Amino acid sequence: MNMTLTILVITLAAGFVVAAMRRVPIGQVHSLYRRGQPLRLLEPGTHWVVPGLDRIGHRIDLAGQVLQFEQCPADTGGLRGTVYWQVLEPERADALIDEAPQFIRRGALAALAEAPEIAADRRDLGSRMKQALNGALRERGLMVTRVELDIA
C-alpha cells in the first residue's frame, strides 16, 4: 500500500513538472495569459508556467510572413499581388496577430482603390502600397518588407 502511494505521488509530481514546462522554439514568441489577461511574452527557450492558470494565447512567428491578395478583375483588369510582412514588436502585435492577414489584405486593396490608375511601372505602385501599409502597421508592431504586384 505504501509503495503504491509513493508511485502515485511521483507520477503526479512528474505530470505537474511536464505540464508546467513550455518550450518556445527559436524564431517565435509566445504570449502568456493568466485568467484571460496578458501576463508576459515568452522568448525562445524553456519556461515554467502555472498549469491550470496560465495558457499560451498566441504563437507569434518572428520570421517573415507571406500574404497573397487579388483584386476583382472588373476593377483593374485582374491585379494580384504578394505582401511580405513580419512582426517587429511582439508586445504590440499580440492583440492584432490573429487579424493581421485580413488587416493587411484590406489595407492593400484600399491602397489599390486609392491609386487613380494602374501605373505602367509596377514598382512605383508597389512602393506606394508598401508606404501606405507601413503607415498603418508600424504603430501595431508589424512591418511590410516587400510588395510584389502581378498585373494580368
Contacts in CASP RR format, 6 or more apart in sequence:
PFRMAT RR
TARGET T0000
AUTHOR 0000-0000-0000
METHOD contacts of the structure
MODEL  1
MNMTLTILVITLAAGFVVAAMRRVPIGQVHSLYRRGQPLRLLEPGTHWVV
PGLDRIGHRIDLAGQVLQFEQCPADTGGLRGTVYWQVLEPERADALIDEA
PQFIRRGALAALAEAPEIAADRRDLGSRMKQALNGALRERGLMVTRVELD
IA
16 51 0 8 1.000
19 51 0 8 1.000
20 48 0 8 1.000
20 49 0 8 1.000
20 50 0 8 1.000
20 51 0 8 1.000
21 46 0 8 1.000
21 47 0 8 1.000
21 48 0 8 1.000
21 49 0 8 1.000
22 30 0 8 1.000
22 42 0 8 1.000
22 46 0 8 1.000
22 47 0 8 1.000
22 48 0 8 1.000
22 49 0 8 1.000
22 56 0 8 1.000
23 45 0 8 1.000
23 46 0 8 1.000
23 47 0 8 1.000
24 30 0 8 1.000
24 42 0 8 1.000
24 43 0 8 1.000
24 44 0 8 1.000
24 45 0 8 1.000
24 46 0 8 1.000
24 47 0 8 1.000
25 44 0 8 1.000
26 44 0 8 1.000
26 45 0 8 1.000
27 44 0 8 1.000
27 61 0 8 1.000
27 62 0 8 1.000
27 63 0 8 1.000
28 44 0 8 1.000
28 59 0 8 1.000
28 60 0 8 1.000
28 61 0 8 1.000
28 62 0 8 1.000
29 41 0 8 1.000
29 42 0 8 1.000
29 43 0 8 1.000
29 44 0 8 1.000
29 60 0 8 1.000
29 62 0 8 1.000
29 87 0 8 1.000
29 90 0 8 1.000
30 41 0 8 1.000
30 42 0 8 1.000
30 56 0 8 1.000
30 57 0 8 1.000
30 58 0 8 1.000
30 59 0 8 1.000
30 60 0 8 1.000
31 38 0 8 1.000
31 40 0 8 1.000
31 41 0 8 1.000
31 42 0 8 1.000
31 56 0 8 1.000
31 57 0 8 1.000
31 58 0 8 1.000
31 60 0 8 1.000
31 90 0 8 1.000
31 94 0 8 1.000
32 38 0 8 1.000
32 39 0 8 1.000
32 40 0 8 1.000
32 41 0 8 1.000
32 42 0 8 1.000
32 47 0 8 1.000
32 49 0 8 1.000
32 54 0 8 1.000
32 55 0 8 1.000
32 56 0 8 1.000
32 57 0 8 1.000
33 39 0 8 1.000
33 54 0 8 1.000
33 55 0 8 1.000
33 56 0 8 1.000
33 57 0 8 1.000
34 50 0 8 1.000
34 53 0 8 1.000
34 54 0 8 1.000
34 55 0 8 1.000
35 53 0 8 1.000
36 55 0 8 1.000
38 94 0 8 1.000
39 54 0 8 1.000
41 90 0 8 1.000
41 91 0 8 1.000
41 94 0 8 1.000
42 56 0 8 1.000
58 94 0 8 1.000
58 97 0 8 1.000
58 98 0 8 1.000
60 87 0 8 1.000
60 90 0 8 1.000
60 93 0 8 1.000
60 94 0 8 1.000
60 97 0 8 1.000
61 87 0 8 1.000
62 86 0 8 1.000
62 87 0 8 1.000
62 90 0 8 1.000
63 86 0 8 1.000
64 84 0 8 1.000
64 85 0 8 1.000
64 86 0 8 1.000
64 145 0 8 1.000
65 84 0 8 1.000
65 85 0 8 1.000
65 86 0 8 1.000
65 87 0 8 1.000
65 100 0 8 1.000
65 101 0 8 1.000
66 82 0 8 1.000
66 83 0 8 1.000
66 84 0 8 1.000
67 82 0 8 1.000
67 83 0 8 1.000
67 84 0 8 1.000
67 85 0 8 1.000
67 101 0 8 1.000
67 104 0 8 1.000
67 105 0 8 1.000
67 108 0 8 1.000
68 80 0 8 1.000
68 81 0 8 1.000
68 82 0 8 1.000
68 83 0 8 1.000
69 80 0 8 1.000
69 81 0 8 1.000
69 82 0 8 1.000
69 83 0 8 1.000
69 105 0 8 1.000
69 108 0 8 1.000
69 109 0 8 1.000
70 78 0 8 1.000
70 79 0 8 1.000
70 80 0 8 1.000
70 81 0 8 1.000
71 78 0 8 1.000
71 79 0 8 1.000
71 80 0 8 1.000
71 109 0 8 1.000
71 112 0 8 1.000
72 78 0 8 1.000
73 152 0 8 1.000
75 112 0 8 1.000
75 113 0 8 1.000
76 112 0 8 1.000
76 118 0 8 1.000
76 151 0 8 1.000
77 118 0 8 1.000
77 151 0 8 1.000
77 152 0 8 1.000
78 151 0 8 1.000
78 152 0 8 1.000
79 112 0 8 1.000
79 118 0 8 1.000
79 149 0 8 1.000
79 150 0 8 1.000
79 151 0 8 1.000
79 152 0 8 1.000
80 149 0 8 1.000
80 150 0 8 1.000
80 152 0 8 1.000
81 108 0 8 1.000
81 147 0 8 1.000
81 148 0 8 1.000
81 149 0 8 1.000
81 150 0 8 1.000
82 147 0 8 1.000
82 148 0 8 1.000
82 150 0 8 1.000
83 104 0 8 1.000
83 105 0 8 1.000
83 108 0 8 1.000
83 129 0 8 1.000
83 133 0 8 1.000
83 144 0 8 1.000
83 146 0 8 1.000
83 147 0 8 1.000
84 144 0 8 1.000
84 145 0 8 1.000
84 146 0 8 1.000
84 147 0 8 1.000
84 148 0 8 1.000
85 100 0 8 1.000
85 104 0 8 1.000
85 133 0 8 1.000
85 137 0 8 1.000
85 142 0 8 1.000
85 143 0 8 1.000
85 144 0 8 1.000
85 145 0 8 1.000
86 142 0 8 1.000
86 143 0 8 1.000
86 145 0 8 1.000
87 93 0 8 1.000
87 97 0 8 1.000
87 141 0 8 1.000
87 142 0 8 1.000
88 138 0 8 1.000
88 141 0 8 1.000
88 142 0 8 1.000
88 143 0 8 1.000
89 141 0 8 1.000
90 141 0 8 1.000
92 139 0 8 1.000
92 140 0 8 1.000
92 141 0 8 1.000
93 100 0 8 1.000
93 140 0 8 1.000
93 141 0 8 1.000
93 142 0 8 1.000
96 103 0 8 1.000
96 140 0 8 1.000
96 142 0 8 1.000
100 142 0 8 1.000
103 136 0 8 1.000
103 137 0 8 1.000
104 133 0 8 1.000
104 137 0 8 1.000
104 142 0 8 1.000
104 144 0 8 1.000
107 132 0 8 1.000
107 133 0 8 1.000
107 136 0 8 1.000
108 129 0 8 1.000
108 133 0 8 1.000
108 147 0 8 1.000
110 132 0 8 1.000
111 128 0 8 1.000
111 129 0 8 1.000
111 132 0 8 1.000
111 133 0 8 1.000
112 125 0 8 1.000
112 129 0 8 1.000
114 132 0 8 1.000
115 125 0 8 1.000
115 128 0 8 1.000
118 125 0 8 1.000
118 151 0 8 1.000
119 125 0 8 1.000
122 149 0 8 1.000
122 151 0 8 1.000
125 149 0 8 1.000
126 147 0 8 1.000
126 148 0 8 1.000
126 149 0 8 1.000
127 147 0 8 1.000
129 147 0 8 1.000
129 149 0 8 1.000
130 144 0 8 1.000
130 146 0 8 1.000
130 147 0 8 1.000
133 144 0 8 1.000
133 147 0 8 1.000
134 143 0 8 1.000
134 144 0 8 1.000
137 143 0 8 1.000
137 144 0 8 1.000
END
